[in-house]
Amino acid sequence: MKKFRRSYCGLCHPRCGTLLHYDENGKVVKVSGDPDHPVTRGVICERGRLMIDHLYHPQRLNYPLKRIGKKGEGCWQQISWDQALDEVAEKLSTLREKYGAETLAFTHGTKRTYHWDCRRFFNLFGSPNTCGVNTICMCPSYATEFATYGGMILGSEVPAAKCVVLWGCNASQSSPTGLYPKIVQARKNGAKLIVIDPREIKEVEKSDLWLQIRPGTDLALMLGWIRLIIAENLYDHEFVSRWTVGFDELKGVVEPYIPKIVAEITSLPEELIIASARMYATSRPAVIPFGLGLDKQGVNSTQCARGRAIIRAITGNLEIQGGEVFSLAGDIGKIRDSEHLELNHLLPESQRIKQLGADRYPFFGFPGWEKTSAANQKLPEGYMAPPEAWHSNLAHAREVMNAIITGNPYPVTAAISLANNPLLALPNTKRVFAALQALQLYVVVDYYMTPSAALADFVFPAASTVETPELWLTSRFCMACPQGVDALYERRNSYDFYRGLGLRLGQEKYWQWETVEDVYDHCLEPVGLTFNELSDRYGIFGEMEYRRYERFGFGTPSGKVELKSSIFEDLGAAPLPHYREPVWSPRGDLVVAEEYPLILITGSRFMPMYHSEQRQIKKAREKVPDPLVSIHPKTAEEHGLCEGDWAVISTPLGSIRQRVKLSDAMHPQMVDVQHSWWFPERDPHLPELFGVFESNANVLCPDDPEFCSPEIGSWPHSALLCRIEKEQRTQPVSSCRQL
């Protein structure tokens, strides 16, 4: 008789509730959605249904490995966890003594594992140099919204909204069990839907208005919206008067962005610009859920986050029912969160000032984080979540890679990558490759041998999400995510890894909890629960109280929404948003545009893959066997391309190859390249390295300062220029039959 056990997925950001079904030998044979889960209510997506394939995959890393040959030769020795941790700790201790603690760096991945434990370890070790994809993945919005109104909005009350604006947000692909069902419900409830996206995504079918904007020009449209909303008196006069600062200055900054000018910049019809701004401003409450598309636009990404925050604020949609809610609900604010566990106060100022990139991008380093934290601390405890450092206080990846290669401004000789594949995650892949090659110590903790792991000195096997418990804490609820399976072989979670290193490096005092369940018991202590008790009841939900800013204000230096940001101004950044033309664009560089006439976007989500993951899983590759470049049929005809052809896509930085997919969803001037492609079935050794340079979109993406946002350093994954041409060779890159 089969048995089942409650657990969760976690193969992307949400922690969807699952039921794991076992056979008589205790092996998981089926995964299904948990119908009693109060958040996801039995729904899981294609990724969740791949959990068994992931859990038992023959290519999973199961034991610690030590490199015994040259980097990239693929010669490994299986060793014990104790030996691996002993040797890594000894090497780190030697390097710290020789070069200082700042010689150690870290690259973040998207949250599959815990992140606070990494930050805790690095603060105790003494290094400020954690970096990664955070710079272009939600964190620009997170940090910017904290500076604007003291918190990030992830709790938009979409089903109760009268208008939903999907701005650079392909919810059906990025959040199929979370945001997308809420949008469907909002439409059933009569809400208006505006989609702003250069592609005709699925949501366009349900929309009232679709704005097919030129990639990289979203900020110009935002400034046009703001101008029209002010000029036509569609803003919330009372809220603006009582609860904002900088309105008059904002009014002056947006004055040039009349519909005609915005239309010229964005390639949108004037009447559509006007109609969309009016629809949003007159349909209250309204929401603009977070969309990753704005964070990856390079020069404008930070100010796009500012523009969206300002639009929400001046229309009075903050902290109202059916609007944009970001304060903590009820007892949720009592639970000890990631910021509490990070121990940022233990990293001394003498080390903070060594953070790579903070001199150029102080807002996204310790200087900016310290200012947003100080403003947050003026609020009553438990009212607003404090800014977590791993979200908003980072070294810049480009500067870290440069320091590894050059030794300037000081030597970076060691790095840890945990659930991260920097050769696929970071731009300018060849620079990243040179950096990983130059490290004296490179440690990777991951599920599989990846192109980056193949260059490591030590590789540790990471536990899957279902092999370790987690606490899913949001501003509205706290859910227990119970471990569904005893960790197989010698896989361990990230807490065990960092605790093991910490105990060997003199950090015993701060790793007092033996297991991560003990940590969660500590977090839940203020609400009188243990992790197991919370699991028995699934979780707790806080009751929302709206407009609490009327009692406590906002978590900014002024206590109000800062339309003109004092934190930005103090740090030398533009305090009011203004549009910059992307460097590689039809209007930005006419010489480059002549040779590379098409507009390139990368990073679009596609099921069932998630970033560089799931490439090993046969079921996933049967659905998407090869990397795809989407172009309009007209574009294909002009370039002699047909469905299924292999094409070469080039930018001034490099070239890759992908298979052509014809799509009417694309504008004829655009090219959409799938990101994060590598081939686990290919040769893992140098020079091939799983084919990491062949179809990897990051080979095309620059990260030099002129391409990056001046406030944070966000690099562009879209709004670039490219050309496309038919490849002459005919042999395929890969086949899912090889897996």
N, C-alpha and C positions, 0 to 999 in steps of 0.2 A: 504494500500500500504506500503510495507516494505521500510525502509530507511537504509542507511549505513553511517558509520563514519570512518574516517581514525584513525588508532592507531598503536600499535606495540605489539610484543610478549614478549620477555625477559624471557621466561621460561628456557633458558640457556644463554650463553654469548652474542651472537649476538642479536641485536634489530631489528628483521625482521619486515618489514612493513606489516600491516594487514588491512583488511576492516572488521569492525564489523557490522553485519546486524541486524536490530531491527524489532520487530513486532509492531503492533499498540499500545501496552501497554508500549513500551520503553524497552522491554527485549531483550537482545542479543540472537538470535536464530541460528546464523551461523557466522563462522569466515572463511575468505578466504585471500589469499595473495593479496597484493596491486600491481597490474600490473604496476602502474606508479611510484612505489618506485625506485629511481635511483640506490640503492645498491642491494636489494634483488629481485626486478623485479617480484614480484608475487609469489615467491617460499616460502612456509612454510613447515615444516617437521611434523612428527607425533606428536611431543610435542605441536607445535602451534595449531594443530587441537583439542587439549584437553583443550583449553583455556576456553570454555564455561563451561565444566565440572568442571574446577578449580574455576571459578568465582562464580558459584552458588552451589558449593558442600555443602551438608547439614552438613558436619563436619567442615566447615570453622569456625574459631574464629571470632566472630562479636562484642564482647563487652569485656572491660577489666575485668579481674578476679583476685580476691584476695584469697589466700589460707586461709582457716579457720580451717583446721584440721592438722594432722601431714603430713610431706612431703610424697608424694606418695600415700596418702589415697584417693585422688581425691575429696576432699571436697572444693568447691569453692563458693565464693560469687560474684555475678555480681555487679560491682560498676561503677561509672562514670570515664571518663578520668581525670577530675580535681581531684577527690579524689585519684585516683591511682597515678597520678603524684605528688600530694602533699605528700602522704605518702612515696613514693619512695625517693623523694628529701629530706624529713625530715630524713629518715633513712640514706641516703648517707651523709648528713651533719653531723650527729652524729658520724658515723663511721670515716669520714675524720678527725673530731676533735680529736677522740680518737687514731687513728692509723696512720694518715697521708693520703694524697690523693692516694698514691700508693696502698692502701688497696683495690682499685677498679680495676677489670680486665674486659676484654672484649674478647669474642670469635667471630671471623669473620666467615661468610659463603661465599659461592661463590656468585658472584655479582648478586643478584636479586634486592637489594635495593641500595640506595646510600651508599658510604663508607666514603666520605670526611666529612660528617656531624658527624659521629662517632668520627673520628680523631679530628675534631674541638672541640667537646664536651670534649673529654678526655684531650686534651692539655689545655683547659681552666679550667677543673676540677683539673688538676695537676698530672694525672697518666700516666706513660709511658707504662702501661701493657696491650696493645692490642695484641692479639695473635689469632691463629687459623690455618686453613688449608693452609694459605699462604705459610707456610714453605715447602710444597710439591706440590704446585699448581701454576705453572708459575713463582712464585716469586723468586725461586733460579735462574732461567734463567734471569729474569728481573734484579735483583741486580748484577749478575755476568757479564752480557753484558754491563751494565753501567760501571763497573770497567774496562772492557776490551776495549770498544770503545765508551763509552759515551751515549748509548741508547739501547733500546731493539728492536729487529727486529720483528715486527708483520705485516709489510707491504711488505712481499716478493711478487715480481711481477711474480707470478706463471705462468699465461697464456703466458707470453713472454719469459719464461725460455727455455733453450735448454736441461736442465736436472733438474729433481725434485727428491729429496731424502726424502722419508717419513721415518723418524728415530723415532721410538716409537710414531707414530702418526696414529691413526685409523680414518682418516678424514671422512669416510662414516658414522661413528657413532658419532663422536665428533663434526663435523662441516659439516652436510649434506647440508646446504644451503649456506655455506661460502667457505671454502677451497676445499671441494670435487668437486663442479662444476668447479672450476678453474683447478684442476688437470685433469679432463676430457677434458677441453678445451686445456690444454697444450699438452696432448697426441694427440689430433686432429691436433695440430700445429706441431707435429713431435718431441716433447720433449722425451728424455729418462726418464724412471721411475725406480728408485731403491727403494725397500722396505726393511727396516731393522726392523724386528719384529719377536718375537719368535712364533707368531701365523700366520697361513695362512689366513690373513684378506682379505676382499673383494678386496682391491687394488692390491693384489698379482696377480690377474687374468689379470690385465692390465700392469704388470711390465715387464721390461727387465731382471731385476735381483732381486731375493729374497734371503736375508740373514737371515736364521732362527737362530738367535744368542741365545746363552745361556743367560738367564735373568741375568742382573747385570754386564755384561762384556762389555757393549757398549764402555766404555772409552778405554779399551784395543784396540778395533777395531779402534777408532778414532786416537789413538796414532800410530797405524800401518798405517793408511791412511796418517797421517802427515809425517811419516818417508818416505813412498814410494813417496809421492808427492815431497818431498825435494830431495831424492836420485835420482829420475828420472828427475829432473829439470822441473817439471810440475807446479811449483809455479810461481806467478807473480813477477818476479825479480824487476821490477821497483817499484811496489807498496810496496813490502817488504823493499826495500832499503830506500825509501823516507818516508814511512808512518807507519813503525812499529819499535818497540824497543824490544830487547830480542830474536832476531832470532837465534843468535849463541847458546845461552843457551838452547833454545827450541830444536835446532838440536841435542845437546848433550843428552837431556832428552829422546828423542824418539828413539835414536839409538838402544837400546836393542829390540825394538818392530818389529823384522823381521817377515815376514809372517808366518814362522813356529811356532814361539812363540805365535803370536796372534791366530793362528789356534788352538793351544793347549788350550789356555785360553777360547776362544769363542765357541769352537766346530764347527767352520766353516771351509770349505775346503780352503786351501791356494790359489787355483786358483780363487776362488770367492772373496776373500779379495783383491787380486791384480786387478782383472777385475773391481770391483766396484770402487776402488780408481781411477783407470785410467779413467773410464767412467765419473766420476764426474769431475775430474780435467781437462779433455780435452773437456768438453762440456760447454763452457762458452757463455752466463751467466748461472749460476746454482744456485739453491736455496735449502735450507734445512729448510722447515717451522717448526715452533715450534711444539714439540710433548710432551705431558704430561708424556709419558713413561719414559723419562730421568730424570724428576724431582722427581720421587718416588722410586729411587734406593738406598736410604740410603747413605752409606759411599762414593759413587762415584757421587752423584747427582750434587753437585756443580761443580766438575771438569769435569763432562760431559758437562755442560753448557759452561765451558771454552774451552773444546775440540772442540765443535761445532763452537763456535765463532772464534777460531783460524783457523779452516779449511776454513771457509768463507773468512777470511781475507787474508790468504797467497795465495789463488787462485784468489784474486782480484775481488771478487764478491760483495764487499760492495759499496753501493750508486751508482750503475750503472743500466741502464735501463735493465729490465728483471732479475735483481739480488735482493740482499738483501738491502732494503731501510728502513731507520729509522729516517731520519731527517723530520722536519715538512714542509709541502707543502704550499707555498704561504701565504695567510692571516690566515691560520689555527693557526699559531704560535702566533697570536695576541689575541686569545680567552683565557680568564682566565680559567685555568684548575683546577683539583682537588688539586694539590699541593698548588696553590694560596689560595684555600678555607680551607685547613687543619689548617692553623695558627700554624705550627710547631715551629716557632720562639718564640711563647709565652710560651712554656714549658721551665722552667728555667733549667740550668745545674744541679742545686741541685736535681732536680727530674729526669733528664735524666740518671744520674748515678745509679739510683735505678732500672732501667729496668731489669726485671728478665731474666737471660740467656745471657745478654750482656757481662758478664765477660768471659763466655765460648765461646760464638759465637759473637764476637764484629763486624764482618763484616755485620751481619744481624740485628744489633741493631743501636743505635744512632751513635757509632763511625764510622761504615762503611758508613751509610747514609750521615753523615756530610762530609765525604771525597768525595763521589761521587757527592754530591750537590755542594761542593766548586769547583770541576773540571767543572761541568756543567755551573756554573756561569761565567766562563772565556769566554764562547761562546757568540755571539751576542744574545740578547733577541729575542725569537721567532724562532730561528734556530733549536734548539733541545729541546724537552720536558724535564723538570727537573724530577728527580726521585721522584715519589710520595711515601710518607712515608708508606701508608697502603700497598704498594707493596713490600717495601724493608727495613722496619725499624720496627721490631717487637720483642716483648718479645717471649720467647720460651714456647710453650704450656706445655711441660713436667715440666719445672721449675715453671710455674704458678700453675699447679695442685699440685705439691709437696709443694709449699708455702701455698696453701689453707689447705692441710692436716696437715702439720707439724708446720706451723707458722714461718718457717725459709726460708730465712734470716729475714723476717718480716711477720706479719700477712696479708694475703689476705683474706678478710672477705666478699667481695661483688663481684658480677659479673653480666654482662649484655650479653646475647646472642641474636643477632638480625639476623633473617633469617639464623640461624645456629642451628645445632643439634649435640652438641659435643659428645654425646654418640655414634653417628654414624659416626662422622667426624674425630675424633681424635683416635690415636692408644692406645693400652693398656686400653681397655674399663673399666676394673674393677677399675683402678686407677682414671679414669675420674669420674666414678660413686661415688667413695669415696669422691672425691673433691666436687662434686655438693651437696652431702649430708651434707658436713661440712660447707657450706656457711651460713653466718648469713643473707644475703640478696641475692636472685637470681631472676633476672628479665629476662623474655623472651619476645621477640616481634616476632611473627611468624604467618603463615597462618593457621596452624592446631595445635591441641594438639599433641605434639611429645613426645617421651620418655624423652627427656631432659626437655621440658616444664612441664611435669607431676611432676617434682621435684622442680618447681619454687615456689616463694612466690607471684609473680605478673606475669600475662600473659596479654600482650597487643595484640590486633588484627591488623595485618599488612595488608595494602592495596596491592592488586595484581598489577602487572606492568601496566595493562590496566586501573587501577584506579588512576594512578598518572603519571604525565609527566616526561620525562627524556631527557637529552641532551646526544646524542651519539657522543662523541668526539674521533677521532682517529688522527693519523699523516697525513691522507689524506683528511678527510672530517669531517664535523660537521653536524649531522642530528638532527632535532627536532623529538622527539618521543611523539606525542600528547596523552593526556589522552583520552581514548575512552569511559569511563563509569564514572559517578559520584560514588565516593566511597560508597559502600553499607554499611548499618547499621552504625556501628561506627568504621569502619576500617580507619586507617590513615597511611600515609607514614612515613618513618624513619626520615625525616626532622622535621615533626610535633612533633614526639616523643622527639628527642634531643633538639629541640628548647623549647618544654614545660618544660623539665628538666632544661635546661640552664637558662631560665627566673626565675625559682624558686631557683636557686643556685648562683645568683649574676652575671650572665653572660649577662645581658641585652644589654650591649654595642655591643656585637658581634653577636647578633641574630636580627639585625635590619630589616631583610626582613621577612615579615609576611608569605609569601608562597614560595614554591620552584620555582614557575614561576618567582617571583621577583629575586631570586638568579640567575636564568638563564638570566634574563634581564641584570643583573650586569655582568655576564660572557661574554655576547655578545656585551656589550657596545663598546668595542674597534673596532668592525667591523661594528658599526652603525646599529645594528639590535636588535629587541626584540625577545623573544621566539615565540610569535604569528606570527611575520613577517617571522621568519625563518621557522616556520611550514607551512605557506602559500606557500613557495617555496621549501618545503621538507628539504633543507639543502644547504650547500655551499661546494664546492670542491676546494682544492688548486692545483695550477699548480706546478708540480714537477720540480725542478732543480737538476740535478745530479752532483756528484763530488764536492759538495760545501766544502768538507774538504780541497780542494786545496786552498780555500780562508781563511777558518776559523779554520782548524784543527779538531781534535776529542776532545770530552769532557772528557778527561782523564788528570791526572796530567802532563803528558809529551806532551799532544796535539797530540799524535799518538796512533795507536792501540798498546796496551800493551800486547804482546805475553807473556811477563813476567810482571805480574801485580805488580806495586808498591804499590797499595792499599792493596792487599793481604799481601804483604811482610811487610808493615808497621804495620799490625794488627796481625802479627805472623802466618799467614796462608801460605800454600805452594803457591809461586808465579807462579809456572809452574805445569802443570797437571801431576799426576802420578797415576797409577792404584792401587787400593786396592781390594783384594779379599773379597767379602761379608762374614760377620761372619758366617751366616748359609748358607753354600753352599757346594756342593760336594767336593770342594777343600779347603774349609775354616775350617771346623770342622769335622774330620772324625768320631768322636764318635757320634755326633749329626746326621751325614749323615747316619750312620748305622741304627739308629732307625727311622729316618725320611728321606727315600731315594728319595722322589720326590721333584721337584722344584716347588715352589708355586709362582703364581702371583695373585694379586688382583687389583681391581680398573678399570678393563676394562669397557669401556662405552658400554651400550646396550640400544637400543630404546624400548619403548618410555620413559623409566625412565631416571631421571637425578639425580645422587647422591642418596640421601635418599628421594627424592621427588616422587610425582605421585603414591605412594603406595595406597592412598585412592581411586584413580580414577578407576572405574570399567572397563572402556574400556582398560586402561593400564594393569590392572591385568588380564584381559582376555587374553591378548597377552603374559604376563609373570606372571602367577599366583603364582609361587613359586620361591625361590632362587635356582639358578642353579650352579652346579660345572661342568665345561667342562673337559673331559678327552678323550684320544685317545681310540678307541675300544680295542686295544691290552692291554692297561693299565687296562681297565675295566675287561677284561677276566682274567688277572692275579690276580685281587683282588676280583673276584666273583661278579662283579657288572653288572647290566643291565640298559638300558635306563629307567629312571623314578624311580629307586631305591632311597631311602634316604640313604645318605652316611654321615659318620662322618669324618671330616677333622681336623687334629690335628697338632699343632706345639708345641715346648717345652713350649709355653706360655699358650695354652688353646685349646679348641675344639669347633667346631660348626657343624651344620648339614645343608646339602643342597641336592637338588635333582639332580641326575646324568643326564647329557646331553652328549651323545657320539658325538665326533667331530674329523674328520680327519684333521682339521686345527691345532690340538694340537700335539706337540711332545710327544711321549710315556713316556718321563720322566717328563712331566709337568702336573700341575694341575692349572686350572684357576677358581678362586672363584669370584662370583659376590659380589659386595660390597654394603654396606649401607642398608641392609635388616632389616626391622622391620614390624610389622603387625598391622595396625590401627584397624582391626576388633577384635583384641585380648583384653584381660583385661588390662585397663590402669593403674591399681593399682599395687603397690608392693605386692608380689615379681616379678610378671610377667612383668609388665611395657612394655606392647605391645610386649612381646617376644624379647626384645632388645638384650638379651645375647645369643639367640638361634642360629641365622644364620648370625650374624654380623661379617664380615670379620676382623674388627679391634680387635676383641677378640684374633685373631691369631698374630697380628702385634706388635712387640716390639718397644720401643722408648728409651731404655737406651743408654747412650752416645756411647758405643762401636758399636752400630748399625747405628749411625747417622753420617752424613757428618760433619767433624770437623770444616768446615768453617761457616756453616749455621745451622746445627743441623737437616737437613732433615732426616726423619725417613723412613724406607723401607716399601713399600706396595708390593714390588715384590722382586725377588732374595732371597727368604726364602726357608726353607726346611719344608716338611710336610709328613704326611702319610695319606692314605685314606682307609677306610674299610666300609663294609656294616653295616648299622644300624639295630639293631634287632627289635625295635618296628616298627609298620607298619602304625600308624595313621598319616595323613598328618598334616603339620604345619598349613596350612590355606587353604582357598578356596575363590576364587573371588566371589562365590555365597553368601558369608557372607556379602559382602560389601553393 
